[in-house]
């Protein structure tokens, strides 16, 4: 099977170890896996871009200051779409000098930390919904069940990568009882189906560069999606560098404002010095905090300032 390879450079500094850690923690069974090959850990996943289906792998090469990318024959015709998405996924085009000039005084030792993006905004949004009020591990177990039930099969040479993420049209028609059988509670069932319908019918796009305020307003208008989820989607799918989920419990703990009378407002006040890079500050706060404070994703019920 022919494979196309690329070397994708980044702007130094780049926290490759931090990015690898993030993706390792968020693997969805059946969709993604880490494959060891040629002395490197290759993050591997299935993907559909329009009518094109296949798989891709990426590995970090810190010595070369680049990401190594492999693309299967099935996705090769979609490279014009794929390559910008991979660069966004790995945040390769960020300006670390500008970001670190603002954030390093507040987050020492975080030079080169980036914000993971997404290859597909709809997928990212569904995964964010599944992550509400559960641990990271539980969220990705449930996501794996969703992929197994609604994702189309795809042929790959990797045993742990065999299905695509479900298309919006498939989830728009999903039955509540079937979703419940996967362990998805009723509130999140409604959110996923409502979001899928909006995306399938073209009313919500979730593309990098979309105006974040209208996009977040459209998301918040859906059942089961509050400000935390909307801000998180804006940060990772829309690539809005100033997104700030002020109601995030782990963020509030990391900032030391959880005990304030109105912790979300206290977090917003603390964040003003980080503009226009508050989204990057959020990632630095999360992963600079003790592990116990970042294990669970907060409820949208806690996101009202």
C-alpha positions in Angstrom: 0.0 0.0 0.0 1.7 3.3 -1.1 2.3 5.8 1.7 3.0 9.5 1.3 5.5 11.0 3.8 6.1 14.6 4.9 8.3 16.5 7.2 6.4 19.3 8.8 8.6 21.9 10.6 7.5 23.9 13.7 8.6 27.2 15.1 10.9 26.6 18.1 10.5 26.2 21.0 7.9 23.5 20.7 6.9 21.3 23.6 6.8 18.0 21.7 6.7 15.9 25.0 3.7 17.9 26.2 1.8 17.3 22.9 2.6 13.6 22.9 1.4 13.3 26.5 -1.9 15.0 25.5 -2.6 12.8 22.6 -1.6 9.6 24.5 -4.2 10.4 27.2 -7.0 11.1 24.7 -6.8 8.0 22.4 -10.2 6.6 21.4 -10.2 2.8 21.0 -10.9 1.6 17.5 -10.2 5.1 16.0 -6.7 5.8 17.3 -3.6 4.0 18.6 0.1 4.5 19.2 2.2 2.3 17.0 5.9 1.8 17.7 8.0 1.8 14.5 11.6 2.6 13.7 12.3 3.8 17.2 9.4 6.3 17.3 5.9 6.4 18.8 3.5 7.0 15.9 0.1 8.4 16.8 -2.1 6.6 14.3 -5.8 7.1 13.4 -8.4 6.6 10.8 -9.9 9.6 9.0 -12.5 10.5 6.3 -12.2 13.7 4.3 -15.2 13.9 2.1 -15.3 10.8 0.0 -11.7 9.9 0.8 -10.9 7.4 3.6 -7.8 6.1 5.1 -5.3 6.5 7.9 -2.5 8.8 8.9 0.4 8.7 11.4 2.5 11.4 13.0 5.6 11.3 15.2 7.5 14.1 16.8 11.2 14.6 15.8 12.5 17.1 18.4 16.1 16.8 17.1 14.9 17.8 13.6 12.4 20.4 14.9 9.6 18.8 12.9 6.7 16.3 12.8 7.0 13.3 10.6 3.7 12.5 8.8 2.6 9.4 7.0 -0.6 9.4 4.9 -2.2 6.3 3.4 -3.1 6.0 -0.3 -6.8 6.6 0.4 -6.2 10.1 1.8 -3.6 11.1 -0.7 -6.1 12.8 -3.0 -7.2 15.0 -0.1 -3.8 16.3 0.9 -4.7 19.9 0.1 -7.3 19.6 2.9 -5.4 17.3 5.2 -2.1 19.1 5.6 -3.5 22.4 7.0 -5.6 20.3 9.4 -2.6 18.4 10.6 -0.7 21.6 11.1 -3.7 23.0 13.1 -4.0 19.7 15.1 -0.4 20.0 16.2 -0.4 23.8 16.4 2.7 24.0 14.3 2.2 27.6 13.1 1.8 29.3 16.4 4.2 32.2 17.2 5.9 31.0 20.4 7.9 34.3 20.9 4.7 36.3 21.0 2.8 33.8 23.2 5.7 33.2 25.7 6.4 36.9 26.0 2.9 37.3 27.6 2.6 34.0 29.4 6.1 32.9 30.6 6.1 35.4 33.5 2.9 33.8 34.8 3.7 30.2 33.9 7.5 29.7 34.3 8.9 26.6 32.5 6.1 26.4 30.0 8.0 27.7 26.9 6.8 26.2 23.7 3.6 24.8 25.1 1.0 24.5 22.4 -2.8 24.0 22.1 -3.8 20.7 20.5 -6.3 21.3 17.7 -8.5 18.9 15.8 -8.7 17.2 12.4 -12.5 17.6 12.4 -14.6 20.1 14.3 -17.6 17.9 14.6 -15.6 15.0 16.0 -13.9 17.4 18.6 -17.3 18.8 19.6 -18.8 15.3 20.2 -15.8 14.2 22.2 -16.1 17.4 24.3 -19.7 16.6 25.1 -18.8 13.0 26.0 -16.2 14.4 28.4 -18.7 16.4 30.5 -18.6 15.4 34.2 -16.6 12.2 33.7 -12.9 11.3 33.8 -10.7 11.4 30.7 -10.5 7.6 30.7 -14.3 7.2 31.0 -14.9 9.7 28.2 -12.7 7.9 25.8 -14.1 4.5 26.7 -17.6 5.8 25.8 -16.2 7.4 22.7 -14.8 4.1 21.7 -18.2 2.5 22.0 -19.7 5.3 19.9 -17.1 4.7 17.2 -17.8 0.9 17.3 -21.5 1.4 17.0 -21.8 4.2 14.5 -18.4 4.6 12.8 -17.9 3.1 9.4 -15.2 0.4 9.1 -12.0 1.3 7.4 -9.1 -1.0 6.3 -5.8 -0.2 7.9 -2.6 -2.3 8.6 -3.0 -1.5 12.3 -5.1 -3.9 14.5 -6.2 -1.1 16.9 -7.3 1.3 14.2 -10.4 -0.1 12.3 -13.2 2.5 12.3 -13.9 6.1 11.3 -15.4 8.6 13.7 -19.2 8.6 13.2 -20.4 11.1 10.5 -22.8 13.8 11.6 -25.6 12.3 9.5 -25.3 9.0 11.4 -25.5 10.6 14.8 -28.3 12.9 13.8 -30.4 9.8 13.2 -29.2 8.0 16.4 -31.8 6.5 18.7 -31.7 7.7 22.3 -32.1 4.1 23.7 -29.1 3.0 21.5 -27.0 5.9 22.8 -28.0 5.1 26.3 -26.9 1.6 25.9 -23.4 2.9 25.2 -23.4 4.6 28.6 -24.3 8.1 27.3 -26.7 9.8 29.7 -29.8 11.5 28.5 -28.6 15.0 28.6 -25.6 14.2 26.5 -27.6 12.1 24.1 -29.8 15.2 23.4 -26.7 17.4 22.9 -25.0 15.0 20.5 -28.1 14.5 18.4 -28.9 18.2 18.3 -25.3 19.1 17.4 -25.2 16.4 14.7 -28.4 17.7 13.1 -27.1 21.2 13.0 -23.8 20.1 11.4 -25.4 17.7 9.0 -27.8 20.4 7.8 -25.0 23.0 7.4 -26.1 25.4 10.1 -23.0 24.9 12.2 -19.5 24.5 10.6 -16.9 24.4 13.4 -14.0 25.2 11.1 -10.7 26.9 12.1 -11.1 30.7 11.6 -14.9 30.7 12.1 -16.0 33.8 14.1 -16.0 32.4 17.6 -18.8 34.5 19.2 -21.6 33.5 16.7 -20.3 29.9 16.8 -20.3 29.7 20.5 -23.8 31.3 20.7 -25.1 28.7 18.3 -23.5 25.9 20.4 -24.9 27.3 23.6 -28.4 27.4 22.1 -28.3 23.6 21.8 -29.5 21.4 24.7 -26.8 20.2 27.0 -24.1 22.6 25.8 -23.0 25.3 28.1 -20.2 27.9 28.1 -17.5 25.4 29.1 -18.1 23.1 26.2 -18.6 26.1 23.8 -15.3 27.7 24.9 -13.4 24.4 24.7 -14.7 23.8 21.1 -13.8 27.4 20.2 -10.3 26.8 21.5 -9.5 23.6 19.8 -11.7 23.4 16.7 -12.0 27.1 15.8 -8.4 27.8 17.0 -9.5 30.8 19.0 -6.4 31.7 21.0 -8.3 33.8 23.5 -10.9 31.2 24.5 -11.4 31.0 28.2 -13.7 28.5 30.0 -13.9 30.5 33.2 -16.2 28.0 34.9 -13.6 25.2 34.6 -13.1 23.7 38.1 -9.6 22.4 37.4 -8.6 25.9 36.0 -10.1 27.6 39.1 -8.1 25.3 41.4 -4.9 25.9 39.4 -5.4 29.6 39.7 -6.2 29.4 43.4 -9.7 31.0 43.0 -11.9 28.0 43.6 -12.7 29.3 47.2 -13.7 32.7 46.0 -17.4 33.8 46.3 -17.7 33.8 42.5 -14.8 31.8 41.3 -15.6 32.2 37.6 -15.5 35.9 37.9 -12.3 35.7 39.8 -10.8 33.6 37.1 -11.8 36.1 34.4 -10.2 38.9 36.4 -7.0 36.9 36.8 -7.0 36.2 33.0 -6.9 39.7 31.7 -3.1 39.8 31.9 -3.0 36.9 29.5 -4.9 38.4 26.6 -4.9 37.6 23.7 -3.5 34.2 24.6 -5.8 33.0 27.3 -6.5 29.7 25.6 -2.8 28.9 25.8 -2.8 30.0 29.4 -5.6 27.5 30.2 -3.6 24.6 28.8 -0.6 25.7 30.9 -2.7 26.1 34.0 -4.2 22.6 33.5 -1.0 20.8 33.0 1.0 22.7 35.5 -1.5 21.7 38.2 -1.4 18.5 40.3 -2.8 15.5 38.4 -5.7 15.2 40.8 -7.1 18.6 39.7 -7.1 17.7 36.0 -8.5 14.2 36.0 -12.1 15.2 35.4 -13.8 17.5 33.0 -16.2 19.9 34.8 -20.0 20.1 34.4 -21.5 22.9 32.3 -23.7 23.5 35.3 -20.6 25.1 36.9 -19.8 27.5 34.1 -22.0 30.5 34.9 -19.9 33.3 36.4 
